[in-house]
Amino acid sequence: MAQAPTLPQAPALQSNIHISTHPCVRAKLSQIRSKDANARETQNLVHEIALLVACDALASGLQTVSTGTDETPLGYEYTTETAYPKIALVPILRSGLGMVDALQSLLPSPAAVHHLGLFREPTTLQPVEYYNNLPYHHPSGSSADPTAPLYPDIAILLDPIIATGGTSVAAIQTLLEWGVKKVIVIAILASQGGLSRAITEGGTEGEVEIWVGGCDQEVDGRGMIRPGMGDVGDRLFLTIGK
């Protein structure tokens, strides 16, 4: 009987960094890396990997709370439950948009979606914020409690790639300054150095967790993960060579 091939082991990192070992995630990462995967295939693979990674992330980050009772079609009473605490999804523009549907399909009820736009300055590779629609005040005439916090307990930060880690650090710090108690980052692929930087500079161990589909060792001189999977935003929106 042939032996199964030995797979590379995930690097040892901080306890609040979680790299998937799911065989389906590993297989789908091989598929999405390919230069031959078109935009539709790339979108489907981003969705599927995000779904698998998010299952583990939400199982760890959320709790179950009883909400009352209901009846089955046969008339039997049962206790209803939902997930707690309140969360919001925060995709990084553009490529993070490709992960939103996967998270919404997992949640028992729709979550608010706020957007952060950041790009890397080509020379310094430092993040530059160009868009932020986090709510900082209650809208006039709103029926919501004006004393209620504008921010959720947990922000789920969605970004397919963590390369140098600079964008993740900037986004995490923005969300913590906004007022959230915890940031859970969900990504498709990261570099080892990017993960370490995001955790070390982003916040404390109790404030930040990162869940990622896979991890490559290094980035190249352009700040791209090697071997990586290219620019996901360009691949999703057919803007390669812009």
Secondary structure by P-SEA (a helix, b strand, c coil): ccccccccccccccccbbbbccaaaaaaaaaaacccccaaaaaaaaaaaaaaaaaaaaaacbbbbbccccccccbbbbbbbbbccbbbbbbcccccccaaaaaaaaccbbbbbbbbbbbccccccbbbbccccccccccccccccccccccccccbbbbcccccaaaaaaaaaaaaaacccbbbbbbccccaaaaaaaaaaccccccbbbbbcccccccccccccccccccaaaaaaccccc
